[in-house]
Amino acid sequence: MLLIPMAACSPKEDSPQVLARQGWVSDYADKLGPEDKARISVTLETYEKETCHQIFLLIVPSLDGENIAEFSQRTATAWNIGQPGFGNGFLISIALVEGTVRIETGSAFEWFIQDGTADKILKEVMFPLFRQDRFVEGVQRGLEEIMVAGRLKPIPENHKPDICRQDM
């Protein structure tokens, strides 16, 4: 518990930098081929148009000693996942060297983590495929499961941000 306040007080210049978002898929490890990246990007863009929820995928070669939870939370905050004021977004962070994956949620989807859905997706869908050296399939199947879960929390049409309204 002492580390949290100390980290909050550390000088800004000592804080790790946030990677720039490269669209729906930010693959800093060059793990995905151009076709896979394009296909996943179209899927995520279409999902946002259908639901107003956002999902971003971030793949890094290594966390360089940083904790995946801190890295993912900092990135999700910097990228403002979800629609402004709604917190209806997901960030899937994958660190290849460490073999870690985190599904980070916006504030509106905190229930998602609490009910064990994210853990189930990781353990039952993504990790088994990754272990079989089926990385792209693991990412795609994991994203599909996240999209299904996200659809369970629709934003009523009259409460959607203007950018997502169908009646405009």
N, C-alpha and C positions, 0 to 999 in steps of 0.2 A: 504494500500500500504506500510505502514511502517513495517508491519510484515514480508513481503517477504525478504527485505534486512537483517533484523535482523536474520531471520531463516537461511539465507545463510551464515551468519557470526558466527553462533553458533559453539562451539567446536565439533569436530567429536565424542568425547566420549559421548556427550549428544544426538547425533542423534539416532533415533529409529533404531533398528536392522531390517534387511531384513530377512524374512523367507526363508529358503532354498527351492528351487524348488524340488518337489518330482516326477518329470515326467510331463506328460501332465496335470494331475490332482493332485493338492496339497490340500488335504482335512484335514486341521488342526482341524476341528470341528467334524470329523467322522460322517458327515451327510449322506454320500453315502455308500451304501453297497458295498462289494467287487465286485459283479457282475456289478453293475452300474458304478463303478469306472473303471473297466476293459473295459466295453463296450464304455464308453465315451473316454477313452484313445485311444482305437483302432480307433474310429471315427476321433479323432483329428490327430493321426499319419497318417492315410490314407489321410486325407484332405491335410496335408503338402506334402505328396508324389505326390498328384494330382496337387496341385497349387503352391507349394513352400512357401505358407503363413503358419504362425504358429499361433495357438491359444492355450493359456494356461488358465486353470481354477484354481482359488484359493478361497477356502472357509475357513473362519476363524470364531471362535466363537464370537469374539468381537474386535473392533478397540481400545479399552481401551482409549477412548476419542479423538483419532486421526480422522482427516477428511478423508473420503473415497477417495477423489481425491488425496490428498497428499500421502496417503498410497499406492494407486494403481500406481501412477506415479513413486514413489520411487521404488516399486517392479518391475514394467515393465522395468525401467532403469537398475536395478541391474541384472535382468534376461536376459537382452539383447533380448527382444522379436523381432521376425522377423529375417531374414537372415542378416548377417553382411553387412553393407553398404546399405541395402534396407529398413529397418524399416517397413517391411511388416508383422506385427504381431498384435495380439490382446491379451489382458489379461482381463479376466472377474473376477472381485473381488467381493466376496459376504461376507458380515459381518452379521451374523445371529442375534445377540442381537440387533443391531441397525436397522436391516431390510433394509440395504442399498446394492445396487449393482452398480457397475461401469464397463463400457466397456471402457477399456483403449486401445488406438491405438498407433502403431508405427508411426513414422514420415511420412511414405509413405501413411498412411491411415487417415491423418488428415481430409481429405474431408469427411470421413465417419461420423464424429461427426458433421461437419458443416451442412450437409444436413438433419440432424434430424433422420437419420436411427437408431442410437443407442438409442435415446430417444424413438422412436416408438417401437423398439424391447422390451425395458424394460417395457413401459407402456401398450402395447397392447398384448404382448406375455408372458413375464416372470412374471410380477407382478400379473396379474389375476390368473395364475396357482398357484403361491405361496400362494395367499390368499385362494385358494381352498384346501390348504394343499397338493398340487401336486408338491412338490419341484423338484423331479427328472425330471418329465415331463417338468416343467418350464425351467430347465437348458438345457435339451436336445432340446426343441423347440427353445429356445433362441440361442443356438449354431448353430442349423440348419439355422436360419435366418442370423446369422453373416457369416456363410460359404457361403450362397447365395450371400450376399453383397460383400464378399471378392472375389468371383469368377468374379465379374464385373470389377475387376482391375487385369487382368492377367499380368504376367511378360513374355514378348516375349522370346521364347526359346533361342535366341542368346544373351540375356541379363541376363539370370538366372545365379546365382552363380554356380560354378562347382558342388556343392553338390546336386543341383536340376536338373541338365541337364539330359534329356532323352537320348541324343546321346552319352553318355559316357559309 
